[in-house]
Amino acid sequence: MDFLPFTRPSIDEDTIADVADVLRSGWITSGPRVAAFEAALSGYFGGRPVRVVNSGTGALEIALRLINLQPGDEVITTPLTWVATVNVILHAGGKPVLVDIDPVTRNIDLDAVEAAITPRTRAILPVDLAGLPVDRDRLYTIAEKHGLRVLEDAAQSQGSTWQGRKIGSFGDLCSISFHANKNMTTTEGGALVLNNAEEARLFEKWRLQGVTRFADGTMDVELPGGKYNLTDVAAAIGLGQLKHIDAFNARRKVLAQRYFGQIDPAWGLALPVWSDDSNWHMFQPLLPLDRLSIGRPEFLARMKEHGIGIGVHYPALHLFSYFRGLGYRESMYPHAEAVGASTISLPLFPAMHDTDIDRVCTALASVLQGALR
Ligand SMILES: *Cc1c(COP(=O)(O)O)cnc(C)c1O
């Protein structure tokens, strides 16, 4: 039987043909496909301006430029995320202020956010882990009360909703990733949803060497921008993917529901909370490590023997060497540490068959029942 990876992109033949057209066109870097992709994304996000870049990390980096983060400015975020979320704050010279997660949603604890606000706080950087949205009502109530910017790291939550409204269609800055593992991809890429045309123009300068070009063929450089532009090759993939994102997410939801129906409580897994608002970017139970005779690495190895790929997203990041070097230690964020130590990502991607879920569950039953004490 084929190996079942934890995720795999779905690229249709029309998209592959359009990529070939771009390659034959003579213009393969940023051009008409990028413009079309940005226009289509703007439509997707309720008409707000959207600009694309070559990674989600790049979108976050430029967003921190836009809010004019100064050295020493504090940005409140979560220790349970992909390290990009925190690296970008350090990269911009800011000070990440980590607060623990809510053990139920596994997203940043908004009570802890409010308690961590100081006169140096400039922004909140929440992450919708696995696609489950952070409570936007409470988030923006806190931000408005304290005069803070919000940079939503929605890398994992494209297509998720909050009370019927699409994430990114309201609120402050919202960053998306089109990495190959995300709900839609451009191979690598990202986007920022912005508030107005002025922010979009500033974004364009930071995106490409600070350059502004004028109609008469002259140019000026007004700030020391970077090199973040997306190619038309990638944008062609994005245009093809955007047509399917709603169907992809609907399929993910059905597959997630099937996991809920098939996972036997006797196996001891702690399931994620069900949410109709989630795009089900990942399906992440927690292993009952205190009841198992094996650790997570051995569990992963045994599932692999059954032909099943399992991901780990993510160990609590403050326990990585670099962050320990900054003074972070065990037991500072107990909920993030507990989830980070026991989380597993089961296979979940739109091309999966219902029977693939059954296959994963059969393997889970065998591996877990054989290891429960
Ligand atoms: C994927 C991801 C990013 C970074 O996106 P890239 O496109 O890989 O740079 C940032 N934050 C979170 C939560 C992510 O999942």
The ligand as an ORCA input file, in Angstrom:
! r2SCAN-3c Opt
* xyz 0 1
  C       3.804     28.558      7.622
  C       3.747     29.533      8.724
  C       4.451     30.750      8.702
  C       5.459     31.086      7.661
  O       5.058     30.954      6.358
  P       6.176     30.652      5.232
  O       5.399     30.838      3.970
  O       6.660     29.261      5.447
  O       7.253     31.660      5.384
  C       4.271     31.645      9.727
  N       3.460     31.376     10.750
  C       2.773     30.229     10.831
  C       1.854     29.989     11.989
  C       2.918     29.253      9.835
  O       2.238     28.105      9.940
*
